[in-house]
C-alpha cells in the first residue's frame, strides 16, 4: 500500500515551548486517518506544517513519496484543506464562492461541474443563496466543496465539526465517509470529538503534549479486552468489598463508582458471580471509547487529563 503522508522526527518549537516533539507517523492511500488529541496537543501545528503554513524546527515531511520542502508547489496541487472555519465570501452565493475559488486555483470548470460539487455536499438547493444565510454546518460543507474543487487526492480537515449541532456533525461525518468510500480520497481529520473519529477512521494517532502516544488501525487499538464495565447495585460498597476479595479485584477501577476494566466476553461470568453472592444488580453498562483508551494510556504515563467535549 502506497504512503500518502510520511512524517519523520518532526519537531516544532515556539521559543521555549515545544508544540510538536519528535513526531513520526504515516498515512496510507485510502485511509481516513484520525488525528486525535486534546486542545493544545499539537494537531493544528502539525497540520500547518503539512500545508507549509509554518516551517518545522527539525524533521522531514514527505507527501506522495516526495520531500515537501523541495516539491511544495507540485505537491500542494494534490492537497485540499479546511483549517478550522472555512474562509468564505459571505455576501456571495455558494455557487459564486465555488466559482471564484476554482478560478483562483487555475482550474477551468463548467457550471455543471460546480453544481455537481455542490450536490455532493448537499447544497445544490441553496446554490444561489448568499453564504451569510447559511448555518455553520452548511458553511463547513461548502468549505469542503471548495477544498475539493481541484480534485485533490489528499483532503486535510482540521476540527471540521467544531461548533456544529448534532445534525451538522452527522452531515460532515457522512460526507467524509463518501469522500473515502465513493471517491477514493485519502482523508486526514483532526478532532477532539473522539466518538466521531471512532465512527469514521480506519487508522489513527493519539497525541499528548506534542508527542505520539500510539498509532495504528482503529480495530486493533480498540481491543475488546479493554472494555469499561460500570455496575449499579442496591449496595455498591458491599459489592465492591466482595469483588476486592475475589479474582475480579485486579479489574476494579477508580475509588467511587463500581467500575471494572476487562474483556467484555467475561461480563456474563462477572454477573453470575455477583448474583451467586446475592448482589442485587440494577444495571450493567459497557463502553469502549477512544476517550477511555486515551485515559488509560495517560494514566500509565503519570498524567490524568480529560478531552474537551
Beta strands, then each sheet from edge to edge (+ up, - down):
strand 1: 3-14
strand 2: 17-28
strand 3: 32-36
strand 4: 58-63
strand 5: 66-67
strand 6: 79-83
strand 7: 154-158
strand 8: 186-191
strand 9: 203-208
strand 10: 211-217
strand 11: 227-233
strand 12: 252-253
strand 13: 259-262
strand 14: 281-287
sheet 1: 2+ 1- 4+ 5-
sheet 2: 6+ 7+ 8+ 3+ 9+ 10-
sheet 3: 12+ 13- 11+ 14-
end
